[in-house]
Amino acid sequence: MSAIGFCTGIAGPSRDLLVRRAATARFGQAAFGRVYGFVYSGLDLGLAMAPVIFGQMMDGGHFSHVLIGIAVLQTLAIFTALRVGKAV
C-alpha cells in the first residue's frame, strides 16, 4: 500500500503539470480553469465507471478480459500523454 501511495504521489504532480502546460499553450492562460475542470471531470467519471464495468467482468469470471481492458486503457493513456507533449 505504501508503494502504491508513493507512485500515485509521484504521478499526480507530473499529470497536473502536463495538463497545465497543454492548456496554457493551446488556449491561453484564461482557459486554464476550464480545461483543468474538464480533464478532472473526466478522471472522476472514469474512476466511477471503471469498477462498475470491470466488476461485472470479474463477476462473470472473465479475469483475462479485465487485464486486457486495463492494458488497452493504459496504452491509450500513454499515447495520449505523448501526443499532448509533442503538440505543445
N, C-alpha and C positions, 0 to 999 in steps of 0.2 A: 504494500500500500504506500509505503514511503517512496519507493521508486516511481510509482505512478504519479504521485503528487509532485515529485521533483520534476519529472518530464513534462507534466502539464504546466507547471510553473515556468519552465523554460520556453515552451511552445507559445504560451499566451502572449507575452510581450512582442515576440517576433511577428506573430499574426497581426497584432494591433499596429505595429509599425508598417507592415505591408499594406494594410487597409488604408492607413493614413497617407502613405506615400502615393498610392494609386489614386485615392480620392482627390487629393490636392493637385496632383499633376494633371489629371484629366478634366476636373470640373472646377478647380479653383478652391480657395480657402472657404468661400461662403457655402459650398455644397458639402463640406466635410461632415457635418452633423447628419444630414440626410443619408449620405452614403453609409456612414457608420451605423446608423439605425437600421437601414435596410439589411446590411450584412449580418448584424447581430440578431435581427428578427428571423432571418433565415437559419442561423445557427440554433436559435431556440426552437424553431419549428422542426428542424432535423433531429435535435435531441429529444423532442417529444414524440416524434413519429417512429424513430428507429426501434425503440423497444417494442412497440406495437407490431411492427412488420416482422422484425427478426424473432420476436417472441412467438408469433404464430408459426413461423417456420420451425422453431425449436420444438414447440408443442406437437407439431406434425412429424417430428423425427427427422427432419431434413437438415441435419447439422452441417453437412458439407455445403449446402446452399447458403447457409449463414456465412460461412467463411468465404465463399466465393463472392457473395454480395458485399461483404466488408472490404474485400480486396479490390473489387471494382470501384467502390466509392472512394477508397483511399487513393487509388490510382488517378481517378478523376480529380480529386482534391490536389494532388501533387502537380498534375499537368496544368490545372487552373492557376495555381500559385506561380508556376514557372512562366506561364503566359502573361500574367499580370506583371511579373518582374521584368519581362522583356519589353512590354508595352510602355513602361514608364521610362 
